[in-house]
């Protein structure tokens, strides 16, 4: 037999190529498992070519490493056939591990088919040498090589299937590639060991075959290039898929967020009107089917607009968030609370009786009553609630919402923090309010707003000291409307600011006429609404109107209600100080009805306290109201404030108020509100009997 040797460098190269081919096989298996449709077929074809070339290259380099003491060569056609066998075996392997499952029976069948195919590639490649006489094989080693091929194929299939989606675990793939590479090399060199070459053997392929040295270099370079290109494409595709996955996840998250925003309020996170109407429709449908009942509540925050304008929209938004949180916390998890407007909320509850609905409404009102701490401000608001119960107060969602809204408006008319159940008569009231609100928009420009003036008298001398300007709406159909019919609407629609500015200008114009008529010691009192009080242009408007009508600033008295002044003391203090710097006088109206703190009151730059008519109306010696009036007067004296009592309607009230030390009196006993053209004569006629009574 001819003695043979091996080129150690090529042997090492064959092992490295085998490991690289194994790694390529694992990577391609992963790509095929992740791909779908046509892409999976492309990856299978490309992967089979790269993997098959790698396996064949390892075999061929191993053969090139084999040396005999004769010239060797390889038949190109047979060599190409062995390459095709390797590619076919690789494609079968990749198809097998690309399946969703790999049961033991399929694994065994696959190994029994793939192992002989790999061995067939090896022995076909050996046949490409065209030895004469033929190569003699030792049967035991041939069987061993085929067995190694089968076992190696089974192990490779199992490892590839298990690690096909382990792209992040490179260490495991490296170890698996090493094991598979050693198994492939072991099969090859076992097969080579089985070959014996008799003395005098001649390689017929040496004459017309390729040169082994040149062929080894070409095979190594081509194989490494193909495998490298396959791996690079795989890595690039994997990165692209990863980016696509990230983009897809981002898009899914964005779509989820958009879907949430489409059904929820962006500020508070509560359901919006769209989601509310959907859930309300489901409730109505379910209640019709089961003959059930449920409650719908329409809620509105009292004085929210004033807070929003006074402290800014940022504080207003944070207040809405805090309100929403309290409302959610006060309800059960299966109740629906939705924000349907700036400061409007709607509740859906499965409570079906009036007593239960009232209990829920009380819980919500209590939750809102506690002061809110918003960016250092102590904010107090209340909740007006209208309640409608299905099916008594509406047979469908539109009717329920409309009726609950009507009940809420009725609750607002009763005062802040009220709660009302719907009654049929309320719809007429709501329609009237809506009609008035519409007509109010043009009332000022149409000249329908007029002023009446109520005289004010010195308590001791009985002399007229001025008047309070009181707004009236001379409606073309409804007649003369008092402020309680439209002021709340004007505040809700924002029309109160231009109307208030008109009142200020018209009052000063009329006062100037009285001054020119000789009544230079008279003053005029003008009420400021909460919205007007916090308007940024108020101070400048006051300065402009005084300048325009050439009035001394002290002749104008601006009246601010106690609740308005105390809503946010720091803001109120800043506004009132700016007004006082203009020289006008400041009166705290309705004193005693709010939550004044003496600590804050003494800081306010007021010049006058007005005792609320509620204390004067029940005034008699020894009553609680008499004690309150006396205390207010004493407080005013201490703070060096002028005391004005309004609502004086009886001689006993006038006498008592004068005796306790009130400075100025105002009320129906002394003079009713009247147009300007009647004022001077009415004051002159009222002064004589008032003065004579005081003298007696």
Wavefront OBJ file of the C-alpha trace (Angstrom):
o trace
v 0.000 0.000 0.000
v 1.110 3.552 -0.735
v 2.134 5.566 2.346
v 0.097 8.758 2.888
v 0.658 11.975 4.802
v -1.398 15.065 5.710
v -0.672 18.785 5.424
v -1.224 20.019 9.002
v -2.166 23.573 7.880
v -4.855 22.306 5.531
v -6.161 19.933 8.214
v -6.606 22.897 10.569
v -8.225 24.872 7.759
v -10.672 22.023 7.155
v -11.650 22.017 10.836
v -12.187 25.805 10.843
v -14.247 25.607 7.660
v -16.339 22.808 9.206
v -17.020 24.914 12.285
v -17.892 27.933 10.159
v -20.235 25.804 8.053
v -21.891 24.534 11.229
v -22.352 28.089 12.527
v -23.806 29.070 9.158
v -26.212 26.139 9.387
v -27.411 27.282 12.826
v -27.825 30.865 11.644
v -29.716 29.873 8.511
v -31.996 27.639 10.576
v -32.828 30.658 12.719
v -33.474 32.879 9.712
v -35.783 30.292 8.123
v -37.696 29.844 11.382
v -38.334 33.598 11.584
v -39.136 34.153 7.899
v -42.472 33.501 6.235
v -43.684 32.719 2.719
v -41.371 33.556 -0.160
v -38.683 34.982 2.129
v -38.399 31.611 3.904
v -37.834 29.839 0.543
v -35.139 32.347 -0.439
v -33.364 31.879 2.883
v -33.571 28.095 2.491
v -32.047 28.140 -1.006
v -29.320 30.640 -0.090
v -28.621 28.923 3.215
v -28.411 25.486 1.597
v -25.894 26.766 -0.947
v -23.724 28.438 1.731
v -23.984 25.532 4.166
v -23.494 22.872 1.455
v -20.494 24.702 0.080
v -19.045 24.899 3.567
v -19.462 21.178 4.250
v -18.147 20.237 0.829
v -15.277 22.682 1.157
v -14.258 21.120 4.467
v -14.292 17.701 2.781
v -12.382 18.912 -0.238
v -9.774 20.792 1.790
v -9.333 17.616 3.838
v -8.731 15.686 0.663
v -6.296 18.311 -0.570
v -4.457 17.928 2.740
v -4.021 14.229 1.882
v -0.700 13.461 0.178
v 0.497 10.337 -1.670
v 3.918 9.726 -3.271
v 2.235 10.079 -6.672
v 0.685 12.979 -8.597
v -2.943 13.621 -7.583
v -5.807 15.404 -9.269
v -9.603 15.596 -9.188
v -12.196 15.174 -11.889
v -14.230 18.432 -12.136
v -17.558 16.777 -13.028
v -17.446 14.239 -10.187
v -16.224 16.930 -7.798
v -19.170 19.126 -8.805
v -21.508 16.178 -8.213
v -20.205 15.825 -4.668
v -20.870 19.553 -4.140
v -24.459 19.163 -5.352
v -24.950 16.241 -2.950
v -23.744 18.473 -0.079
v -26.115 21.276 -1.103
v -29.065 18.873 -1.405
v -28.330 17.401 2.025
v -28.064 20.898 3.477
v -31.401 21.938 1.958
v -33.065 18.855 3.421
v -31.577 19.621 6.835
v -32.700 23.261 6.750
v -36.200 22.278 5.658
v -36.404 19.784 8.497
v -35.334 22.174 11.256
v -37.524 24.907 9.769
v -40.669 22.983 10.748
v -42.658 24.033 13.807
v -41.957 20.736 15.579
v -39.241 18.073 15.406
v -40.500 14.867 17.026
v -38.087 12.015 17.708
v -39.378 9.910 14.821
v -38.781 12.711 12.320
v -35.355 13.394 13.826
v -34.329 9.733 13.395
v -35.617 9.578 9.820
v -33.842 12.823 9.023
v -30.553 11.578 10.455
v -30.860 8.281 8.528
v -31.360 10.219 5.288
v -28.898 13.041 5.859
v -26.033 10.928 7.264
v -25.655 8.648 4.225
v -26.004 11.730 1.966
v -23.046 13.412 3.691
v -21.095 10.147 3.554
v -22.083 9.836 -0.120
v -20.661 13.309 -0.748
v -17.381 12.212 0.830
v -17.031 8.997 -1.121
v -18.158 10.676 -4.358
v -15.433 13.253 -3.788
v -12.927 10.415 -3.301
v -14.077 8.873 -6.587
v -13.178 12.159 -8.336
v -9.491 11.110 -8.009
v -10.129 8.307 -10.583
v -7.513 5.987 -9.088
v -6.254 2.992 -11.087
v -6.503 0.401 -9.612
v -9.439 1.539 -7.525
v -9.258 2.560 -3.907
v -9.635 -0.277 -1.461
v -11.866 0.518 1.529
v -11.778 -1.159 4.901
v -15.458 -2.094 5.508
v -15.441 -1.562 9.281
v -14.121 1.978 8.976
v -16.571 2.743 6.167
v -19.449 1.598 8.338
v -17.996 3.631 11.202
v -17.746 6.748 9.024
v -21.370 6.378 7.882
v -22.427 5.801 11.462
v -20.545 8.921 12.542
v -22.262 10.813 9.699
v -25.704 9.612 10.855
v -25.042 10.404 14.505
v -23.464 13.764 13.593
v -26.455 14.575 11.352
v -28.925 13.697 14.107
v -27.012 15.789 16.634
v -26.709 18.648 14.170
v -30.442 18.573 13.385
v -31.377 18.519 17.070
v -28.955 21.316 17.996
v -30.004 23.455 15.019
v -33.681 23.038 15.903
v -33.148 23.878 19.569
v -30.928 26.905 18.889
v -32.650 28.260 15.785
v -34.259 31.154 17.736
v -31.346 31.718 20.118
v -29.819 34.553 18.111
v -28.843 36.415 21.259
v -26.964 33.434 22.773
v -23.799 33.529 20.663
v -21.797 31.469 23.178
v -24.177 28.522 22.855
v -24.037 28.721 19.080
v -20.240 28.808 19.209
v -20.060 25.665 21.357
v -22.623 23.927 19.152
v -20.647 24.896 16.029
v -17.482 23.442 17.566
v -19.224 20.147 18.377
v -20.816 19.894 14.937
v -17.536 20.842 13.176
v -15.572 18.179 15.059
v -18.258 15.595 14.189
v -18.089 16.478 10.476
v -14.282 16.373 10.495
v -14.349 13.106 12.396
v -16.593 11.548 9.768
v -14.334 12.775 6.962
v -11.049 11.615 8.389
v -12.569 8.300 9.441
v -13.616 7.847 5.830
v -10.116 8.823 4.680
v -8.623 6.295 7.098
v -10.787 3.587 5.499
v -9.148 4.220 2.074
v -6.098 2.183 1.022
v -4.108 2.783 -2.168
v -2.269 -0.293 -3.632
v 1.346 0.014 -4.754
v 1.586 1.170 -8.318
v -1.691 3.123 -8.147
v -2.090 5.919 -10.673
v -4.397 8.932 -10.438
v -5.930 9.350 -13.892
v -7.369 12.750 -12.855
v -3.820 14.040 -12.330
v -3.357 14.449 -16.088
v -6.483 16.489 -16.930
v -7.688 17.559 -13.407
v -7.051 20.736 -11.465
v -3.786 21.479 -9.685
v -4.262 20.606 -5.963
v -2.298 23.568 -4.540
v -4.084 26.129 -6.670
v -7.420 24.405 -6.084
v -6.962 24.453 -2.301
v -6.435 28.201 -2.276
v -9.404 28.864 -4.557
v -11.703 26.579 -2.565
v -10.747 28.163 0.757
v -11.160 31.715 -0.510
v -14.428 31.072 -2.332
v -15.879 29.135 0.565
v -14.943 31.745 3.135
v -16.312 34.502 0.877
v -19.636 32.731 0.308
v -20.103 31.864 3.976
v -19.051 35.362 5.053
v -21.475 36.958 2.594
v -24.264 34.676 3.833
v -23.548 35.541 7.460
v -23.234 39.270 6.730
v -26.540 39.258 4.886
v -28.082 37.340 7.767
v -26.740 39.823 10.348
v -27.879 42.820 8.289
v -31.296 41.274 7.808
v -31.483 40.466 11.503
v -30.662 44.072 12.372
v -33.214 45.272 9.879
v -35.779 42.955 11.398
v -34.831 44.155 14.864
v -35.302 47.760 13.758
v -38.528 46.795 12.053
v -39.651 45.075 15.237
v -38.810 48.180 17.251
v -40.660 50.349 14.766
v -43.566 47.934 14.766
v -43.630 47.963 18.565
v -43.453 51.768 18.558
v -46.216 51.916 15.967
v -48.339 49.492 17.977
v -47.753 51.569 21.099
v -48.572 54.755 19.188
v -51.737 53.173 17.798
v -52.664 52.034 21.275
v -52.063 55.543 22.606
v -54.031 57.080 19.742
v -56.891 54.679 20.428
v -56.753 55.658 24.104
v -56.666 59.370 23.272
v -59.560 58.944 20.876
v -61.678 57.607 23.730
v -60.212 59.462 26.721
v -59.630 63.024 27.796
v -55.981 63.917 27.208
v -55.708 66.005 30.393
v -57.411 63.886 33.050
v -57.325 60.432 31.448
v -61.066 60.054 32.043
v -63.344 58.687 29.303
v -64.420 61.401 26.871
v -67.812 62.029 25.290
v -67.263 59.374 22.572
v -66.579 56.584 25.075
v -69.320 57.879 27.381
v -71.923 57.702 24.616
v -70.818 54.166 23.737
v -71.095 52.952 27.331
v -74.360 54.818 27.803
v -75.766 53.131 24.699
v -74.723 49.740 26.082
v -76.342 50.543 29.436
v -79.594 51.587 27.767
v -79.621 48.451 25.597
v -78.925 46.211 28.588
v -81.481 47.953 30.802
v -84.167 47.583 28.120
v -83.458 43.878 27.884
v -83.414 43.252 31.653
v -85.957 45.942 32.627
v -83.212 47.422 34.794
v -82.529 50.939 36.016
v -79.439 53.114 36.248
v -78.442 56.668 37.097
v -76.833 59.414 35.003
v -75.413 62.486 36.755
v -74.362 65.689 35.027
v -71.853 67.646 37.129
v -70.358 71.110 36.796
v -67.662 72.789 38.903
v -68.855 76.026 40.477
v -66.595 79.081 39.989
v -64.012 77.109 38.031
v -63.783 79.792 35.349
v -62.979 82.390 37.997
v -60.194 80.201 39.397
v -58.886 79.479 35.917
v -58.793 83.164 34.991
v -57.363 84.289 38.330
v -54.586 81.731 38.711
v -53.927 80.827 35.088
v -54.723 77.887 32.854
v -51.865 75.784 34.201
v -53.309 75.909 37.717
v -56.766 75.335 36.256
v -55.567 72.229 34.418
v -53.899 70.839 37.531
v -57.079 71.535 39.487
v -59.084 69.541 36.920
v -56.633 66.643 37.271
v -56.991 66.706 41.071
v -60.794 66.943 40.802
v -60.843 63.970 38.422
v -58.706 61.939 40.810
v -61.025 62.684 43.741
v -64.111 61.818 41.714
v -62.575 58.477 40.651
v -61.557 57.674 44.221
v -65.083 58.393 45.480
v -66.677 55.926 43.042
v -66.737 52.191 42.569
v -64.444 50.678 39.951
v -67.294 49.720 37.583
v -68.849 53.191 37.551
v -67.999 55.418 34.588
v -66.968 59.022 35.189
v -66.303 61.029 31.997
v -65.167 64.562 31.269
v -67.392 66.032 28.567
v -66.416 69.716 28.707
v -64.070 72.215 30.300
v -65.387 71.712 33.837
v -68.274 69.337 33.137
v -68.372 65.660 34.108
v -70.894 62.873 33.620
v -71.304 59.805 35.829
v -72.925 56.507 34.848
v -73.854 54.277 37.761
v -75.934 51.107 38.065
v -77.684 52.601 41.105
v -81.379 52.505 40.200
v -83.184 54.278 43.042
v -83.328 57.903 44.128
v -81.973 57.240 47.622
v -78.903 55.451 46.273
v -78.347 58.152 43.665
v -78.569 60.862 46.332
v -75.998 59.004 48.450
v -73.605 58.814 45.488
v -74.111 62.532 44.758
v -73.417 63.425 48.394
v -70.223 61.365 48.342
v -69.033 63.198 45.233
v -69.916 66.605 46.695
v -68.018 65.800 49.906
v -65.007 64.671 47.904
v -64.825 68.066 46.188
v -65.608 70.220 49.247
v -62.180 69.836 50.858
v -59.722 72.563 49.763
v -57.343 71.786 46.904
v -53.665 72.647 47.202
v -52.552 73.634 43.712
v -49.070 75.122 43.301
v -49.228 76.743 46.706
v -52.777 78.058 46.286
v -55.612 77.054 48.605
v -58.488 76.591 46.150
v -62.082 75.927 47.201
v -64.723 74.898 44.702
v -68.011 73.017 44.795
v -70.004 70.701 42.579
v -73.472 71.275 41.124
v -75.127 67.955 40.240
v -78.138 67.109 38.103
v -79.533 63.565 38.309
v -81.593 61.595 35.790
v -82.675 57.972 36.337
v -83.422 55.536 33.499
v -86.155 54.948 32.427
v -88.122 57.464 34.534
v -86.224 60.512 33.248
v -85.418 59.451 29.710
v -85.870 56.512 27.360
v -82.646 56.996 25.376
v -79.189 58.451 25.861
v -79.956 61.838 24.296
v -82.969 62.373 26.527
v -81.108 61.239 29.642
v -78.173 63.579 28.988
v -80.463 66.499 28.196
v -82.573 65.996 31.299
v -79.595 65.530 33.607
v -78.099 68.701 32.127
v -81.355 70.542 32.809
v -81.342 69.324 36.410
v -77.740 70.499 36.783
v -78.636 74.011 35.579
v -81.490 74.061 38.045
v -79.063 73.025 40.804
v -76.759 75.899 39.861
v -79.659 78.327 40.101
v -80.262 77.142 43.674
v -76.678 77.988 44.639
v -73.224 76.493 44.587
v -72.898 72.883 45.660
v -76.555 71.973 45.084
v -77.970 68.708 43.769
v -81.275 68.252 41.927
v -83.246 65.342 40.498
v -84.797 66.000 37.112
v -88.397 67.184 36.884
v -90.258 67.848 33.616
v -90.657 71.547 34.409
v -86.877 71.971 34.360
v -86.697 71.549 30.591
v -88.716 74.712 30.136
v -86.336 76.509 32.507
v -83.335 75.256 30.557
v -84.814 76.377 27.270
v -85.479 79.792 28.768
v -81.916 80.001 30.067
v -80.508 79.018 26.680
v -82.689 81.615 24.986
v -81.587 84.290 27.449
v -77.941 83.349 26.978
v -78.356 83.739 23.220
v -80.069 87.118 23.564
v -77.545 88.310 26.138
v -74.771 88.278 23.511
v -76.341 91.236 21.700
v -78.035 92.990 24.636
v -75.142 95.367 25.308
v -74.633 96.476 21.708
v -78.423 96.808 21.302
v -78.515 99.320 24.180
v -80.753 97.111 26.313
v -78.586 97.368 29.431
v -79.561 100.209 31.780
v -78.459 101.396 35.214
v -80.613 102.122 38.212
v -79.181 103.926 41.202
v -80.003 103.322 44.861
v -79.211 106.281 47.137
v -76.936 106.039 50.154
v -77.329 108.324 53.188
v -75.153 109.306 56.124
v -76.581 107.586 59.179
v -76.260 110.578 61.525
v -77.015 113.567 59.313
v -79.334 111.935 56.800
v -77.507 113.643 53.949
v -77.169 111.853 50.644
v -73.581 110.720 50.084
v -73.949 109.032 46.722
v -75.419 105.948 45.109
v -74.827 102.362 44.224
v -75.104 101.530 40.531
v -77.344 98.508 39.905
v -77.610 96.832 36.514
v -80.907 96.051 34.799
v -81.676 94.422 31.454
v -84.467 96.182 29.603
v -85.465 93.121 27.595
v -87.623 93.964 24.564
v -90.053 91.105 25.320
v -89.610 90.137 28.964
v -89.423 93.660 30.282
v -87.052 94.931 32.966
v -84.989 92.001 34.293
v -83.133 92.124 37.619
v -79.518 90.897 37.837
v -80.430 87.550 39.380
v -82.074 86.622 36.067
v -78.998 87.048 33.895
v -75.772 87.731 35.841
v -75.035 84.011 36.304
v -75.519 83.512 32.558
v -73.249 86.454 31.809
v -70.539 84.981 34.036
v -70.873 81.525 32.479
v -70.667 82.859 28.914
v -67.917 85.397 29.692
v -70.143 88.345 28.723
v -69.856 89.732 32.242
v -66.473 91.370 31.545
v -67.606 93.727 28.743
v -70.895 94.323 30.560
v -68.990 95.147 33.757
v -66.748 97.588 31.889
v -69.836 99.289 30.461
v -71.337 99.576 33.948
v -68.113 101.166 35.213
v -68.010 103.699 32.384
v -71.727 104.562 32.527
v -71.644 104.970 36.336
v -68.739 107.386 36.148
v -70.410 109.313 33.332
v -73.531 109.743 35.436
v -71.528 110.703 38.531
v -69.780 113.412 36.499
v -73.175 114.844 35.542
v -74.163 114.975 39.210
v -70.887 116.650 40.112
v -71.477 119.234 37.440
v -74.944 119.812 38.951
v -73.313 120.726 42.271
v -73.258 117.398 44.113
v -69.461 117.216 44.195
v -69.384 115.312 47.469
v -71.289 112.352 46.047
v -69.588 109.044 45.249
v -70.670 106.114 43.140
v -70.344 102.441 44.136
v -69.885 99.856 41.383
v -69.952 96.086 41.931
v -67.143 94.000 40.431
v -67.957 90.454 39.351
v -65.402 87.726 40.170
v -64.403 87.479 36.512
v -64.073 91.236 36.159
v -62.048 91.425 39.364
v -59.396 89.073 38.006
v -59.328 90.566 34.505
v -55.834 91.760 33.583
v -57.179 94.994 32.131
v -59.203 96.070 35.181
v -56.708 98.492 36.719
v -55.980 100.204 33.424
v -59.707 100.395 32.635
v -60.374 102.119 35.984
v -57.635 104.662 35.324
v -58.937 105.274 31.803
v -62.547 105.823 32.884
v -61.556 108.246 35.657
v -59.420 110.187 33.210
v -62.093 110.155 30.524
v -64.772 111.582 32.788
v -62.407 113.808 34.784
v -63.451 112.403 38.141
v -61.470 112.383 41.388
v -60.469 108.804 42.095
v -61.859 108.818 45.653
v -65.378 109.360 44.306
v -65.394 105.848 42.826
v -66.050 102.917 45.186
v -65.411 99.453 43.821
v -67.350 96.750 45.665
v -65.884 93.240 45.878
v -67.777 90.453 47.615
v -66.162 88.867 50.620
v -66.082 85.443 48.932
v -64.320 86.893 45.875
v -61.728 88.701 47.982
v -61.056 85.604 50.070
v -60.935 83.076 47.207
v -57.203 83.606 46.811
v -56.016 86.198 49.281
v -52.594 86.742 47.738
v -54.030 87.416 44.284
v -56.829 89.562 45.738
v -54.335 91.541 47.799
v -52.230 92.292 44.711
v -55.247 93.425 42.656
v -56.752 95.534 45.439
v -53.435 97.236 46.150
v -53.100 98.177 42.497
v -56.621 99.601 42.560
v -55.928 101.531 45.767
v -52.840 103.038 44.165
v -55.158 104.642 41.608
v -56.932 106.402 44.503
v -60.303 104.627 44.279
v -62.020 103.282 47.395
v -62.540 99.579 48.057
v -65.633 98.129 49.730
v -65.930 94.540 50.960
v -69.511 93.599 50.080
v -71.774 91.006 51.757
v -69.457 90.991 54.772
v -70.127 88.198 57.261
v -71.467 85.663 54.750
v -68.131 84.169 53.728
v -65.101 82.687 55.455
v -63.070 85.753 56.241
v -59.990 85.528 58.374
v -59.171 88.610 60.428
v -55.513 87.986 59.675
v -56.222 88.388 55.960
v -58.882 91.041 56.318
v -56.551 93.509 57.996
v -54.110 93.093 55.082
v -56.679 94.039 52.454
v -56.516 97.746 51.518
v -60.272 98.228 51.989
v -61.919 101.489 53.006
v -65.423 100.208 53.611
v -67.303 97.194 54.988
v -70.858 96.518 53.846
v -72.978 94.534 56.299
v -74.997 91.962 54.353
v -78.760 92.548 54.181
v -79.300 89.078 55.621
v -78.181 90.334 59.040
v -80.135 93.575 58.772
v -83.424 91.931 57.770
v -83.867 90.099 61.096
v -82.404 92.843 63.202
v -83.910 93.507 66.630
v -82.422 94.029 70.067
v -81.152 90.902 71.732
v -81.016 88.719 68.592
v -77.929 86.968 67.246
v -78.027 89.240 64.178
v -77.863 92.301 66.406
v -74.778 90.895 68.112
v -73.174 90.152 64.754
v -73.877 93.659 63.470
v -72.411 95.173 66.622
v -69.319 92.994 66.262
v -68.871 93.975 62.609
v -69.167 97.658 63.469
v -66.627 97.270 66.277
v -64.313 95.417 63.918
v -64.674 98.171 61.326
v -63.834 100.829 63.887
v -60.755 98.887 64.941
v -59.580 98.598 61.340
v -60.511 102.224 60.608
v -63.081 101.208 58.005
v -66.323 102.942 57.067
v -69.383 100.767 57.842
v -72.280 100.592 55.392
v -75.509 98.726 56.156
v -77.684 97.700 53.206
v -81.220 96.349 53.187
v -82.631 98.914 55.623
v -86.409 98.573 55.350
v -87.825 99.624 58.732
v -87.412 102.583 61.025
v -86.386 100.206 63.841
v -83.545 98.826 61.711
v -82.409 102.342 60.793
v -82.479 103.448 64.415
v -80.550 100.440 65.697
v -77.906 100.654 62.973
v -77.391 104.334 63.667
v -77.074 103.725 67.393
v -74.457 100.966 67.040
v -72.314 103.256 64.888
v -72.965 102.523 61.199
v -71.741 105.329 58.983
v -73.921 104.927 55.909
v -77.389 103.414 55.374
v -78.960 102.029 52.234
v -82.289 100.302 51.655
v -85.901 100.513 50.500
v -86.867 102.599 53.526
v -84.543 105.347 52.312
v -84.819 104.916 48.564
v -85.391 102.219 45.971
v -83.182 101.753 42.891
v -84.327 104.179 40.197
v -83.289 105.622 36.832
v -80.831 108.510 36.867
v -83.399 111.094 35.764
v -85.453 110.479 38.908
v -82.569 110.195 41.333
v -81.836 113.803 42.321
v -85.476 114.720 42.992
v -86.079 111.486 44.917
v -83.025 112.086 47.105
v -84.098 115.660 47.808
v -87.573 114.524 48.867
v -86.179 111.699 51.018
v -83.605 113.847 52.818
v -86.038 116.188 54.642
v -88.149 113.574 56.444
v -85.045 111.467 57.169
v -83.229 114.419 58.713
v -86.249 115.467 60.803
v -86.629 111.931 62.096
v -82.989 111.834 63.136
v -83.327 115.198 64.914
v -86.273 113.983 66.922
l 1 2 3 4 5 6 7 8 9 10 11 12 13 14 15 16 17 18 19 20 21 22 23 24 25 26 27 28 29 30 31 32 33 34 35 36 37 38 39 40 41 42 43 44 45 46 47 48 49 50 51 52 53 54 55 56 57 58 59 60 61 62 63 64 65 66 67 68 69 70 71 72 73 74 75 76 77 78 79 80 81 82 83 84 85 86 87 88 89 90 91 92 93 94 95 96 97 98 99 100 101 102 103 104 105 106 107 108 109 110 111 112 113 114 115 116 117 118 119 120 121 122 123 124 125 126 127 128 129 130 131 132 133 134 135 136 137 138 139 140 141 142 143 144 145 146 147 148 149 150 151 152 153 154 155 156 157 158 159 160 161 162 163 164 165 166 167 168 169 170 171 172 173 174 175 176 177 178 179 180 181 182 183 184 185 186 187 188 189 190 191 192 193 194 195 196 197 198 199 200 201 202 203 204 205 206 207 208 209 210 211 212 213 214 215 216 217 218 219 220 221 222 223 224 225 226 227 228 229 230 231 232 233 234 235 236 237 238 239 240 241 242 243 244 245 246 247 248 249 250 251 252 253 254 255 256 257 258 259 260 261 262 263 264 265 266 267 268 269 270 271 272 273 274 275 276 277 278 279 280 281 282 283 284 285 286 287 288 289 290 291 292 293 294 295 296 297 298 299 300 301 302 303 304 305 306 307 308 309 310 311 312 313 314 315 316 317 318 319 320 321 322 323 324 325 326 327 328 329 330 331 332 333 334 335 336 337 338 339 340 341 342 343 344 345 346 347 348 349 350 351 352 353 354 355 356 357 358 359 360 361 362 363 364 365 366 367 368 369 370 371 372 373 374 375 376 377 378 379 380 381 382 383 384 385 386 387 388 389 390 391 392 393 394 395 396 397 398 399 400 401 402 403 404 405 406 407 408 409 410 411 412 413 414 415 416 417 418 419 420 421 422 423 424 425 426 427 428 429 430 431 432 433 434 435 436 437 438 439 440 441 442 443 444 445 446 447 448 449 450 451 452 453 454 455 456 457 458 459 460 461 462 463 464 465 466 467 468 469 470 471 472 473 474 475 476 477 478 479 480 481 482 483 484 485 486 487 488 489 490 491 492 493 494 495 496 497 498 499 500 501 502 503 504 505 506 507 508 509 510 511 512 513 514 515 516 517 518 519 520 521 522 523 524 525 526 527 528 529 530 531 532 533 534 535 536 537 538 539 540 541 542 543 544 545 546 547 548 549 550 551 552 553 554 555 556 557 558 559 560 561 562 563 564 565 566 567 568 569 570 571 572 573 574 575 576 577 578 579 580 581 582 583 584 585 586 587 588 589 590 591 592 593 594 595 596 597 598 599 600 601 602 603 604 605 606 607 608 609 610 611 612 613 614 615 616 617 618 619 620 621 622 623 624 625 626 627 628 629 630 631 632 633 634 635 636 637 638 639 640 641 642 643 644 645 646 647 648 649 650 651 652 653 654 655 656 657 658 659 660 661 662 663 664 665 666 667 668 669 670 671 672 673 674 675 676 677 678 679 680 681 682 683 684 685 686 687 688 689 690 691 692 693 694 695 696
